[in-house]
Amino acid sequence: MAAFEEMAVLPEIGKAVEEMDWLLPTDVQAEAIPLILGGGDVLMAAETGSGKTGAFCLPIIQIVCETLKEIQSGKASQGKAKAPVISPTWILSVWDRDSAMAITPEGLRCQSREQKEWHGCRANKGVFGKGKYYYEATVTDEGLCRVGWSTSQAVRDLGTDRFGFGFGGTGKKSNNKAFDNYGEAFGMHDVIGCYLDLDGMTISWSKNGQHLGQAFSINQQLKNSAFYPAVVLKNAEMSFNFGATPFKHPPPKDYVAVCNAPKQNTKHSESTDVAAGPVKLVNNAPQAIIIEPSRELAEQTFNQIIKFKKHITDTKIRELLIIGGVNVKDQMSVLSSGVDIVVGTPGRMEDLISGGHLSLTHCRFFVLDEADGLLKQGYSQLIDRMHKQIPKITSDGKRLQMIVCSATLHDFDVKKMAERLMYFPTWVDLKGEDAVPETVHHVVVKIDPQGDESWGRLGKHIQTDGVHARDNARPGNNTPETYSEAVKILKGEYCVRAIDKQKMDRAIIFCRTKLDCDNLERYFMAY
């Protein structure tokens, strides 16, 4: 326990790892734990069994615990000079913007000079419930822009998901990545009026006072959502008037300036609400998100967290496992009651995020375990979307920390992702580019179905995936399909022979698919 406490780990956590017979930190833990506790982004690579899970879980649990204690004692917002403060007026939020979006001190003009990427922001307040609202946006420099309305669930790239509605300078309206012709193009010095009718659930725009007609009917599922003025730019600049000064092109009398919305129909941005007084928790907004490439790894990490926090009794840390194969309503129920750490697989997480059940507004830690596996499974775009939704400065003024674990840090895709998303990460590479653990002995068993024809009789006992069921794969039929089926049959038999030869009483066997695992288990049971 003393060895872990020397790294400033809480005694309660130290006691838990001591009970797990962790007397000394592993190399990766000794390197990574102080870095994470110190607030930095970390890239780590270490071999299986090196204690990598503990290297990121221990400091995350500790920081979450300390944050919860601060919130409970009312200290979370004290002495935070950088914490956001709610403005009494309507302005663009510096706490709800992308990294390349600059906002002037008065909060009414924004600019992005990034030429290859879109960067967006939202206002610090939104409207909900009922009423008709209006604001104006003026193009003050040439470039590409989209302006409109979005909910807090939307990505900042306005109009690319179902929670955001935009009208762009090219004359196209957009929602959920559907870009359709609407009105006409606009550019330098043009004034775009943005209309939101919560009574009729419609959105529309005007150009220089000329109304362009209804653009969208808002889905009834968003009936209770707050809508925030929003903009996204690519090498452009826009200024905004939320109604504090006279509009250049006043709307019809039944519309009111968004800044004059009734107090009961106004909501502050979630990224600033928490800083108005003591920091508050939002039930479905965890402080840590840990993504695993498979259900099995997610379960292992989740179980480790439960063990690590065993002796933390003065603060209740709530964790949740989000994976497929489990009733999603149960997971939604736990989220609504409150959660601090979420561990899960990307598919189910995306479902809950897109459904508005899992919020990323208070996320302090974004962890990608086995990142190379996640990228190979095609989750790169999902990771980017989640990262964009997470505020880079947390509600209590702390910076988002990203932790990436990979089989090797020399993987090209992992390197590119780190360059794109992480903030000056520290590399903890205890594995190397082509390292093999000294304790691992490799044995390769070649399967030759032409030399070993026993598969003919074994085929009656070993079930395969059925890919070649219609290919007449049988002894004497010398086709590639026959030999492919033979290899699948012999693999199961050779596993049994290896177990018998080595007198194994424990073993872990990895198969390519779940079906292969089930078939091999049946063969073992019948053997």
SULDA-V894524 format. One line per field, one symbol per residue. ss: DSSP state (2 for helix, 1 for strand, 0 for the rest). burial: 1 if it has 9 or more other ideal C-beta (glycine too) atoms within 8 Angstrom, else 0. A space follows every 10 residues. Layout:
ss = ???
burial = ???
This chain:
ss = 0222200000 2222222220 0000002222 2222222000 0111100000 0222222222 2222222222 2220000000 0000000000 0111111000 1110000011 1100000011 1111111000 0111111111 1001111111 0000000000 0001111100 0111100111 1000000000 1111111000 0111111001 1111111002 2200001111 1111011111 1000000000 0000011222 0022211102 2220000000 0000000111 1100222222 2222222200 0000000011 1100000222 2222222000 1111122222 2222000000 0000111100 2222220002 2222222220 0010000010 1111100000 0222222222 2000011110 0000000000 0000000000 0000222200 0000000000 0000000002 2222222222 2222222222 2200000000 0002222222 2222220
burial = 1011101010 0111111100 0100111111 1111111001 1111110001 1111111111 1111101111 1000011001 0011010001 1110111101 1010001111 1101000111 1111111100 1111111111 0011111111 1111111111 1011111110 1111100000 0110010001 1111111100 1111111000 0100110100 0100111111 1111111111 1110001010 1000111110 1000110111 1111100010 0111111111 1110101111 1101111110 0100101111 1110000100 1101110011 1111110111 1111001111 1111111111 1111100011 0111111111 1011111001 1111110110 1011101100 1100110111 1000000000 0000001010 0100100110 0101000100 1010000010 1111111111 1111110110 0000000000 0000011011 0110000
